[in-house]
Amino acid sequence: MSKQALKTHLHALTKEQLIQTVLEMYDNMKPVKEYMEYFLNPNENEMFEKYRAIIINEFYPKGKNTEPKTRFSVAKKAIADFRAFKPSTELLGDLMLTLAEMACKFTHDYGDMWEQYYTSAGTNYELALKYLQKNNLLDKFNVRSKACVEYASPCGYGFADEIYSLFYEYYID
């Protein structure tokens, strides 16, 4: 269904039918509920912290006998879900860099990883740096961006070189 067809259909509904439809979506669809709650009471920092915790939990879960899962797909979904709320560029950049930081710190703390892990970590670091550059936020996140280089430095398989090169590509030019 196109947006125009949806708009036409919604215009045909009575106010009561429209309210009922929204309430049904609110009750039955978690993303709609979350969006409506944010729409009615926008708290960008609270939403940021929620999605930041999802990313951190993938690498450093809380609780006893909890193993890290390091699922980049879950972390990237958290970023995409947060982006859907149209947050400030600074908070979105912060969240994107959080994924890169956690990935680099994890390799530092736990040792060598597998090839796909390094590929995903490097790709997400580069995406964060591109976003920060595009939005003139590199200076604000310089220390944290450089920390990724330090975390990656003892890692093998060319990962340290890749993170180093990416950092200097964005910060020294």
NORPE-V711757 format. One record per residue. N is the residue number from 1. RES is the residue in one letter. NEAR is the number of other ideal C-beta (glycine too) atoms within 10 Angstrom. Layout:
N RES NEAR
N RES NEAR
This chain:
1 M 7
2 S 7
3 K 7
4 Q 8
5 A 9
6 L 10
7 K 10
8 T 11
9 H 11
10 L 11
11 H 8
12 A 9
13 L 12
14 T 8
15 K 7
16 E 8
17 Q 11
18 L 13
19 I 11
20 Q 12
21 T 13
22 V 12
23 L 11
24 E 11
25 M 14
26 Y 15
27 D 9
28 N 9
29 M 12
30 K 8
31 P 10
32 V 14
33 K 13
34 E 16
35 Y 16
36 M 15
37 E 13
38 Y 17
39 F 9
40 L 7
41 N 8
42 P 12
43 N 11
44 E 16
45 N 10
46 E 10
47 M 19
48 F 20
49 E 13
50 K 14
51 Y 23
52 R 19
53 A 13
54 I 18
55 I 25
56 I 18
57 N 18
58 E 21
59 F 22
60 Y 13
61 P 12
62 K 8
63 G 6
64 K 4
65 N 5
66 T 10
67 E 6
68 P 14
69 K 12
70 T 19
71 R 12
72 F 19
73 S 9
74 V 13
75 A 27
76 K 17
77 K 14
78 A 22
79 I 22
80 A 10
81 D 16
82 F 22
83 R 13
84 A 12
85 F 17
86 K 10
87 P 20
88 S 12
89 T 13
90 E 15
91 L 18
92 L 23
93 G 22
94 D 20
95 L 24
96 M 25
97 L 23
98 T 24
99 L 25
100 A 28
101 E 23
102 M 24
103 A 30
104 C 26
105 K 18
106 F 19
107 T 26
108 H 17
109 D 11
110 Y 11
111 G 10
112 D 12
113 M 18
114 W 10
115 E 10
116 Q 9
117 Y 17
118 Y 22
119 T 13
120 S 20
121 A 27
122 G 21
123 T 16
124 N 23
125 Y 26
126 E 18
127 L 16
128 A 28
129 L 24
130 K 13
131 Y 19
132 L 26
133 Q 15
134 K 11
135 N 14
136 N 9
137 L 20
138 L 16
139 D 9
140 K 14
141 F 20
142 N 14
143 V 8
144 R 15
145 S 23
146 K 13
147 A 18
148 C 26
149 V 18
150 E 15
151 Y 22
152 A 26
153 S 15
154 P 12
155 C 20
156 G 12
157 Y 14
158 G 12
159 F 23
160 A 20
161 D 13
162 E 19
163 I 27
164 Y 15
165 S 14
166 L 22
167 F 21
168 Y 12
169 E 12
170 Y 18
171 Y 16
172 I 6
173 D 6
